[in-house]
């Protein structure tokens, strides 16, 4: 007759003990995210305004010359 390697009660205790190591619990704390406003000032208007003055300046001069001759 062969003797069992482990008595049944010991085998059950070892099985339960090893399964206890598989149970895990994790907690993740999510903190609120703070979004601060960003202020960016881009001064492009001056460049565009000057470019338009240069572009339409010739037309304005021609229009004024036409009005003077009338």
Rosetta constraint file for C-alpha pairs under 8 A:
AtomPair CA 6 CA 10 HARMONIC 6.27 0.50
AtomPair CA 6 CA 11 HARMONIC 6.10 0.50
AtomPair CA 7 CA 11 HARMONIC 6.35 0.50
AtomPair CA 8 CA 12 HARMONIC 6.22 0.50
AtomPair CA 9 CA 13 HARMONIC 6.28 0.50
AtomPair CA 10 CA 14 HARMONIC 6.15 0.50
AtomPair CA 11 CA 15 HARMONIC 6.08 0.50
AtomPair CA 12 CA 16 HARMONIC 6.15 0.50
AtomPair CA 13 CA 17 HARMONIC 5.98 0.50
AtomPair CA 14 CA 18 HARMONIC 6.04 0.50
AtomPair CA 15 CA 19 HARMONIC 6.19 0.50
AtomPair CA 16 CA 20 HARMONIC 6.20 0.50
AtomPair CA 17 CA 21 HARMONIC 6.99 0.50
AtomPair CA 18 CA 22 HARMONIC 7.20 0.50
AtomPair CA 19 CA 23 HARMONIC 7.08 0.50
AtomPair CA 44 CA 48 HARMONIC 6.33 0.50
AtomPair CA 45 CA 49 HARMONIC 5.86 0.50
AtomPair CA 46 CA 50 HARMONIC 6.12 0.50
AtomPair CA 47 CA 51 HARMONIC 6.14 0.50
AtomPair CA 48 CA 52 HARMONIC 6.11 0.50
AtomPair CA 49 CA 53 HARMONIC 6.18 0.50
AtomPair CA 50 CA 54 HARMONIC 6.18 0.50
AtomPair CA 51 CA 55 HARMONIC 6.05 0.50
AtomPair CA 52 CA 56 HARMONIC 5.87 0.50
AtomPair CA 52 CA 57 HARMONIC 7.84 0.50
AtomPair CA 53 CA 57 HARMONIC 5.28 0.50
AtomPair CA 54 CA 58 HARMONIC 7.36 0.50
AtomPair CA 55 CA 59 HARMONIC 7.90 0.50
AtomPair CA 56 CA 60 HARMONIC 6.13 0.50
AtomPair CA 57 CA 61 HARMONIC 6.18 0.50
AtomPair CA 58 CA 62 HARMONIC 6.21 0.50
AtomPair CA 59 CA 63 HARMONIC 6.10 0.50
AtomPair CA 60 CA 64 HARMONIC 6.17 0.50
AtomPair CA 61 CA 65 HARMONIC 6.17 0.50
AtomPair CA 62 CA 66 HARMONIC 6.21 0.50
AtomPair CA 63 CA 67 HARMONIC 6.30 0.50
AtomPair CA 64 CA 68 HARMONIC 6.27 0.50
AtomPair CA 65 CA 69 HARMONIC 6.42 0.50
AtomPair CA 66 CA 70 HARMONIC 6.46 0.50
